[in-house]
């Protein structure tokens, strides 16, 4: 098919045809205009694997899909901290998407993990916007390198599933700019996704699908997005207002009514036809760039994709704890002799979350099968039942498992959240593991001191009741179709547990930032924690946690030495060059994830104790050293100035910290930065202190009061007066300062 001329086609469209282009033809296809050669193109779910509904199987089932590689979910991919890996996963996703003639893969999701109870956290990367943005950009670049598009979602402030289609996220602009928008901004500006998907929720009372500030002023005018904005499925409330705001495509098809309303609004002068033309043009551009692939799914190397999924699952596995037993850390396992595997999840794996991202895998590895491929004599006891697994009595299964554990050399217990606990559409009911699993684990640790826990869950779970009773804890998240083999690789030391936490594991639900402000009430949820999200909350408040952001052990150790930080430029053009020497001090090869944090201890506004600003995974052989370098631009030092409504670099001391987690900081350096002018526009409501700090205002005010008989004030009263608006001081009758004089001063200070 030859690409069509978008502008020529647009000029020949009828009003009704233009309107039709801005809504779907069905659940998964855009609308075609056959008479002008405009094809319908298909979009499909797929943050971690293509979910193309099978037209043969049909039906509404989320599982009736063509087989595709199920890669680890975003929670696991994000824990790798590895942009190169995510780019390669993206390339594989792109190949499978294009081979199945799908034009746009609906993902990735970069919503921030505001609370571990969000039911869809498994689809999101991190609690930190920097790591989320960098990793998602790499995934988008990989997918789109294969000639298919992505849909960055869910824009924006979609941080819960409870009442997700109506709830208003009430959040101030500084918090939006510093926490909930930067990951989107990074992906849009660096990777240029074909589409962005707006979220269901309202933001400060306005539906995202109708939010002009969000969809036009920020996304397009500030960030330069030139693609298409598509609604989440069912997110449009008022099609005409949505088009005006910058939403281009309503999905899915809901019948002729919205198109008829759009056409009528144009005819009646209620909608500028230029706004409709704008969105129709974007829909045409999407159709023009999404030509049929000509690829055959049979040509895909699914074995290679499965191997990549296995690599990614190991890279995202986080070794939380690995204590010595008999003087030697329990992992990696010294061998398989006397090994007992406990837990139905080892045989019936949880490898992805529920909802629209469910992939039908091309194959499925389980950990028990992978371990028995190495040693068929490995013993197994299910210990408990799970949905989708064999029936049984949990009490009897517990007793059998404990009896076997008494004589086992080492027990590996596979535990995790039940599938129904984590899904799109509703939030998690609890932070902890099921009671049946906790009872089993308590009995196992009494029977055997050599217990390893392998977790499968899409977001943080409480480990507080039991972590000190076990020797090792391996968090595998939801590892995709090859997760079982990857776990075996890590346990046996074939692969390094490469993951580091991209979300803090708290001690208690009550310690989490959104506790008391989640999931809201009466249709509104207040983001009362502001910019203190995730580790920013725990570190700033100095709260104890189970495991901090960035934490993860390996099978070797690293030293960080000789931190160097150089400052170049000033103000909005400042740049920090950071270098540190990292050495593998252990006896085997391994991976370190070098993390760079910045602190502003003298800020005029409340800022978190530290914020991640750069990171790099590096692989080193035993004894090897490497200089790791970073360049931090002005944005790494800036905050969103509430008065100026822009990013601002405040001058003064900054602390650069480098380490292995937000609480394992190995080196720090203090630097002085020359900031930029941060004086806003003075008004009569500006305080006396603000006038005195302003370079122009202080001069004109001093001139106006020259010669005036001002009273002597004691320090307490002077401090109180300094916080008074100038207009109030004038009303109190200060000589030479009248309301008219204040107006003149305001004019002179501009």
N, C-alpha and C positions, 0 to 999 in steps of 0.2 A: 504494500500500500504506500502511495506517495503522500508525504505530509501535505496537508492543505494549507492554504493561505488564511491565517486567522482573521486578519482585518477584512479581507474580501468576503469571507463567509459571514462575519459579523454584520457587514453592511447589507447582506441579502436576507438576513433572518427577519421573520415576522416578530411582532411583539410577543405573541404566544410562544414562539420557538425560543426566544431569548429567556422567557420565564421558565420554560421547561428545562433549559440547560442548568438552572440553578437548583434543581431538585433531582433526586435519584429516580431511576426507572423502576427499580425494585430494591431489595435489601442490599444488593452488592454491586449494582451497575449504575453508571451515570447514564444520562439520557442521550440517545443518538438523534441526529437529524439526517436521515438517509438521503433526502433529496439534494443535500449539499455536501455529501460525503463525510459527514461527521460521525465517527463510530462511537458506540458505547464501550466504555472500558470498565474493567472489574477491579474492585478493591477488596481486600480481605484482611481479617484479623491475623495477628502474628508477631507480637513483641519478641517471642523466643522460638518461633517456628510458624510455618505457614498453616493457617487454619482455613482452608478452602472447602466449603461445604460440598459434599459429594452429590452430584445431580442424580446419580443412580440410586443411592440410598435415600436421599431426600429427607423430608421431615424436619421438624424444628429442633431436633436433638443437637446439642453442642458437640457431640462426639461423632456425628455423621460427616466425616471429613476425609479428604484424600490423604493417604499416608505421607508424612513429611518428617524430616528430622526434628525431634524435640530437643532443642538445646537447653542448657540450664536457664532458669528464670533470671530476671534482672537482679534479684537479690544475690544470687550466686555469681553471675557475671560481674556485677559491681564489686563484689568482694575480691575479685582478682586484681583490681587497681591496674589493669593492663590494657592500655589503648590499642596496642598492636593486636592482642588477642581478640578484642571486640571487633576490630576492623576485619579480621579474618573470619570471625563468626558472621559478621554482616555480609561479607562476600558470599559465603555459603547460603545464607538466607536469601540473598538477592538472586543467586543462581536458581534455587528451587522456586522462588516466586515467579521469575521470568519464564521458566520452563513450563509452568502451569498457566501461562497467559494471564497472570494477575499484574495489574499496572502499579498498584500502590499497596504496600504492606503497612498495616495500621499499627504503628509503633515507631520508636520506643516511647515509654512513659518516663517522665522525669519529675513527677510530683514528689515533693519532699516528704520524708517519713516523719511526720509531726508527732505521731504516737504509734507505738508498736501494735496497737489494737486495730489499726486500719486493715480491713479485710483484703485489700488489694495491694498491700505492701510488697508482696512477692513480685509484682510487675514493675516495681520502682527500684531505683538504683541505690539511693543513699539518703541520709539525713542531712547531708552537706551539699550545697548547690555547686561547688567547684568540682568535686569528684563526679557528681552526677552529670554535669555539663560536658566535661572532657570525655568521659566514657561514652555517653550517648552520642556525641558528635562523631566519635570513631566508628560506632555501629552504623550511624546514618551514612557516613562516607563509604563504608564497606558495602552496604546494601545498594546505594545509588550508583556505585561504580559498575554495577551489572545492568544498568539501564532500566531500573524500576525505581519508583518513588517511595518515600516514607511519609508517615503522618505523625508528627511530634505531638504528644498528648500528655495530659489533658489540661488545656490552657484555660484557666489557671486557678490556683488555690483549691484544687480538688484533693483534699487530704483525708477524706472519710467516705464511707459508703452509706452510712446511716442518712436517710433522707437526702441522698445525693442529688436527686433531680429537682429539689426545691430549696435546700438549705442555703442561707446566706452566710458566707464566710466574711465576718466583720473584722477587717484587718487594716491597719494604718499603712500609708504609702511607704514609709521607710522599711517596714517589715516586708512588704511585697517586694520592694526593690532589692533588698539585701538577702532575702531568704527564698522567696517563692518564684521570682522571675529570672534570676541570673542563669539557671541551668537552661531555660528556654532561650534566653538571649545568646548564650554561648553557642548552642547548636544552630540557631538561626543564622548568626553572623559568621560562624566558622564552617558549617557543613551544608547550609542552604537546603534544607529539606523541601521536597516538592509541595508538601501540604502541612498545615498545622490544624489540629483538631481542638475545637473549643470544648470546654467542659459543660456538664449539666448545671452546676450550681450557680448561685448568685454570688456576686462579690460586692459587698457593701450595699446590698439590696437590688443590684442590677444583674439580670441573667447574663452570663458570659457570652451567650449567642447574640446579645443585643448591646454589648458594651463597647461603645465607640472609643472610649479611652483605651481599652485593652486591645481591641482588634485593629484599630487604625492608628491612633496616636502613638502607642508604644510599639506594637508589632511592626507596623509599616513605616510610619514617619521617623521613629527613632532608630529602629533596628534594620530597616531597609528590606524587610521581607517582601518578596515579589511573587510568591507562590499563591496557592489557593487555600482559603480557610474553609474547612468542612466542619459540620456539626458532629458532636457525638450523636449516636443513634437515638433520636427522640428528644434532642436538646432544644429544638427551636420552639419558642412560644408564640412569637409574632414574626412571620416571615418578612413582612415589609420593614419593620423596625430592624430586623436582623440584617437585611440587605443594606440599609442605610448605615448600619454600624460597621459593616465590613465583612459579614459572613457571606461566603460565596455559594456554598453548596449545602443544601439540607438533605440529610440522610436519616432513615431510608425513605423510600417512596411512601407517601401517606394518602394517595389519591389526588384528584385534580384540584381540590379546593385551594391549596396554597398558591399554585400557579395562577389560578383564576383571580385570586386576591391581588397578586402582584400586578398582573396585567390591568386590572381595574384601577389599582392605585395610580398607575402611570397615566391611564386615560383621564382620571379625575384630577390629575395634578397633585396628588398626594405623595407621589414618589417620583423624583427626578429620573427620567429615562437614562441619564448618564450613569446613575448608580447601578441600574440594571445592566447597562452595557459593560460596566467595569467588571461585574461578577461573571457575566456571560463570556467575556473575553478570557478571563482566567480559566473558566471551565473548558473553553476551546483550546487554550494552550496546554492544559493537562491532557486532553484527548489527542492533540497533535504530537506530543512527545511520547505518548504511550502506545507505540505501534506494536503489532503482534511480534512475538519474539522469533518465531520460526524454530524454536528449540523443541526437542522431544524429551519428556521427563525420563524416558528410558536411558538417555545419555548422561544423566546425572551420576556422579560418583558418590553414591550414598554410603559406601564403605568409608571413604575419606571423610565424609561429613560426620559419620558416627565416631570416627577416631578423633575428630576435632571436638566433638561434644564431650568425649571422654577426657581430653586434655583440659577443656574449659572447666569441667566439673571439679577436677582435681585442683586447678588453679584458683577456684573460688571456695574451696574447703578451708575453713579456719580452725586451726588447732588452738583451742582456748586454754587448755591445761594439759600438762604432761609431766607429772611428778615422778620422781624416782621410786621404784619399788625394789628393795634389795640393792640399792645404790645405783640403779640404772633406770633412766626414763622408760616408761612402759612402751612408748611408741618411738620408732617403728617396731613392730613385733619381731622378736628374735627368730620366730619360726611359727609353724602351725601345729606342732605337737601339743596335744592337750588343749587345743583351742575350742571353746564353746561359744557359739553364736546364739544369742537370745533376742527374741523380738520378731513378731510377724512382719514388721516393716522391712526386715532383711530379705524376706521371701516375697512379700507383696508390697513393693516400694511405693512411697509417695514421691513423685518426681516432678509434679507441676501442680499449680493451683486450679481452682474451679472458676467457671465463668467463661467469658468469650475468648479467653486465650488458650483454651484446651486444645492441644495438638494430638492428632492420631499418629503415634510414633511409627517409624519404619521398622523398629525392633525395640525391645526393652530388656535391658540388663538388670538383674537383681544382685545384691551384694552376696547373698548366700551362694548363688550359682557361680559368681565370679571367684569367690574364695574356694569353693569346692573344685573349681577347674584347676586350682593349684594343688589342693589336697582333698581328694574325695572323702577322706575319713573325718573331716571336720564335723563335730556334733552340732545339733541344732535343737532348740526348744522354742516354740512360738511365744510362750509367756503371756500373751494377751491376744485378743481378736481385734481386727480392723475392718472397716467397711470395704467390701470387695474381696476379702480374704475368706479362708475356710471358717466355718462355724465352730464354736467351742465354748467351754465354760471357763471364764477368766480365773476363777479361784483354782480350779484344777490345773489349768495351764501354768499358773504361778507356782504351785507346789511342785510340778514336774521340773520347771526351770531351776528352782532353788535346789532341788535334790541333785540335779546334774551339775550345778555350780560348785557344790561342796568338793567335788573331786577334780574339777577342771583346773588346768594350768592357768589359763587366762580367759576371762569372760568379756565378750564384746556385745554390749546391749544396744540394740537399735531402737531408739525411742523417737517420738515426734508428735506433732499435732495431727489429729484426724482430718481427713480431707474436707469434710463439711465445715470445719472451723475457719477455713481461709478461702474466701471467694469474692469475686465481684458481686456487688449488690447488697452486702451487709457486712458489718464489722465483727471482729472476733469477740467471743464471749468472755475470754479470760486470758491472763498472761502466762499461766503455768501449764504444765503437761497434764494430761488426764490422770485422775486419781488412780486408775488401775495400773498405769505405768509407774506412778510414784510408789505405790505399794510394792510392786515387783522390784523396783530398783533398791528400795530399802532392804528388802529381804536378800537380794543378791549381794549387796555390800556387806551384810552380816555373815554371809556364807563364804565370801571369797574377797581377799584384799586387792586382787588384781582385776579390777573392773574398768573397762573402757566404755564410755558412752558415745554413741554416734547419733547425732540429732538430724532430723529431717523436718523442716518447717520453713515457712516463707518469710517470717519476720521473727524478731527477738522473742525468746521465751524465758521465763524465770528459771534460773539455775540455782537460786539461793538455797532452797531447802536441802540440796543434795550434792552440790559441786565439791565440797570438802571431803565427801565420803568416797569419791572415786578418784582413780589415779590419773585418768586422761579423759578429755572431752573434745570431740571433733564435731564441729558444726558444718554440715554439708548443705544446708538450705534445701531447695528443691532442685536437684541436680540434673534433671532432664533424663533422656532415655538411656544415656551411658553412665548415669550417676552410680549405679551399682558397681560397675567395673572400676570406676574412678576411686570409689571408697576402698575397694580392695587394693588398688595401687598405692594409696596413701598409707593404709594400715601396714602393708608389707614393706613400705619404704621404696617401692619402685618409682614413685613420684613424691615430690615435696608437697606438703600441704601449703599451697601458695597463697591462701587467702588472708586478708586482713579485714577487720570489721568496718563496714561503712554505716553501721548503726550501733549506738551504745546499747549494751545489755544492762538494764537497771537492776537494782536489788529488789525494788518493789514497784508496783504500779503507781502507788501514791507518790513516788519520787519523780515520775515522768513529767515533762514540761507542760503538757496539755491537761494534766489531771485537774478536774474541776471545771475545765472549759472544753470538754469533749464528751459526747458528740453534740452538745448544745441543747437548746430547748426553744419551743415556740417558733421553730423555723429559722433560728439564728444560732451560729456558733461563734463565740468571741475568741479571737486569737490573743488572749490576754498575756501570753508569755512574750509577745513581741518578737524581737530578733534572737531571743534566747531559746533556740531550738536545738535539740540533740545535745551534742557535747558542749555547745556554747552555754547551755543551761547548767549542765552538771559541773563543768569546770568553773564557770563564773560563780556559782553558788557553793563550790567546794563540797559537793555531795559525793558520798561514797557510791561506787558503782560495782557491779559484778565484773564487767570487762569494759574497758574504755574504747571509744572510737579509735580506729586504726590498729587495735591490738590484734596480734596473731603470732603464734610461735611457729618455728620451723624445726628442722632436724640439725641445724647448726646455729652458730651465734655470730654476731657482727659488732664491730666497734666503729664509732663515729668520731673522727678527729679533725682538728685543724679547720674549723669553720671560719670562712672569710666572707665578709659582706662589704661591698663597695657601693657608695651612693653616687649617682650621676644625675645632674640636672636638679630641678626644683619644681615645686607646685604641681601643676597638672602634667608636667613633662618629666617628673622624677622617675628614676629607674634604680632598682637594686639588683646588683649582680651577686649571687650567692653561690658559694662553692664549699663542699665538704668532702673529706676523704673517708670512704667506707671500706672496711677490711673484714673479710671472712675469717673469724678467729676460731672456727671449728675444724672438724676433721672430715667433712664431706661438703660437696657443692650444695649451694642453696640460694634462695632468693630473699633479698631485703626489699622492703618498700620504704624508701626514704621520703619522709613527710616534712614539709616546711610550713610552719605556723608563724603568724605575725600578731604582735600585741601592741596596742596603743594605750599605755598606762596613764596618759595625761589628757585624754580626750575631753572635749567640751560636752559631749553627749555620752550616754551610757553605751559602752561597747563591750562585747564579750571579752572574756579574759584572753582568749586566743582564737584565731580563725585560720583554717587550712587555706593556703594560697598556692601551693605547688606540691607535686609528688612525682616520684619516678620509681618503678620497679627495676631492680638490677640483679643479674645473676653473676655469682662469683664462685670460683673454685676455692678449695681450702687454701688459706694463706694469701689469697690474692687481694689487692687493693684497687680502688678506682676513685678518681675524682668525679663527683657528681655535681653538675652545675645547673643553675636555674636563673632565669631573669624574671624579676617581679616588676610589673609596670605600676603606674600610679594607682590603677584600680585596686591593686592589692593592699594599698594603704588607705584608701578612701572609704568614706561612709556616705550614705545618702543624706544630704543636708535638708532637714525638714523645712527650713525657712526659704532657702535658695531653690529647693526642689531640683537639685542636681548632685552629681557625685562631687565630693570635695575632699582635698587632701589638707588636713590640718597640720601645721608645723609642730615640731617638737621631737621628743624621743620616741623611737620605736624599738621594739625588741623582736629580733628574728630568732626563732627556735627551730631546731632540727632534731628529729628523733624517729622512734618506731611506733609511736601512738601519741594521742593528745596528752597522755600522762606518762609517757616514757620518752622524755626529752633529753637527748644526749649532749647537746651543745647549744649555746645561745650567744648572741651578740647584740649590743646596743648601738644604734646609729642615730644621728641627728639629721632631721629632714627639714628643709626650708619649705614651708607650706605656701598656700595661695591665699589671697584676700578672701575673707569669708563674711564681709559685712553685707548685710542685706539692705533693702530700702527702708529708710527711716520714716516713721509716721508719728502722728501725735500720740499714738498708743504705744510707741516704743518707750522702754523704760529709761530712766535717767542713766543707768549703768550702760545701756546699749548706746545712748547718745555719746557718753564719755569715751566709749571704746571705739567709736567710729572716727576714722581719720578726718573726715570733713565735718561731720556733725559736732564733734567736740570743739572744733575751731569756731563754727558759727554760733554755737551755744555760749562759748566763753566770751565771744565778742558782744553778744546780746546782753549778757549779765555783767559786763565790765562796769564798774562803778556802782553796782547795785549793793544795797546794804543787806547782806545775807546773814542770817543768824548762825551763831556757832552751835554746832550739833555734837552731842556726845556720840561716840562710835556706834552705839546701839541704834540710835535714831537715824544716824547717817546711813547705816546699812539698810534700814527699813525704807528710807526715802529713795535709795538707789534702785529699789525694785518697783517704784511707782511709775506709771506712765507719765510722760511729760505733760500731757493735757490735764491730768489730775493735779499735778503740782501747780500748774497755772491757775486752776480753779481755787486752790488754797490761798491765792493772793500773794505769791512771791513777787517782789518788786522787779519790774522790767519784763515780767513773763505773763502776758495776757493770752487768752485764747487766740486773738488775732496775731499776736507775736509768734505763737506756736505754728500757725499756718505759714507764716513767712519763713520761719526756720526750716520747716519741712521742705518748702520750695527751694530754699538756698542750699540745702544739704543734698539735693539730687544731682 
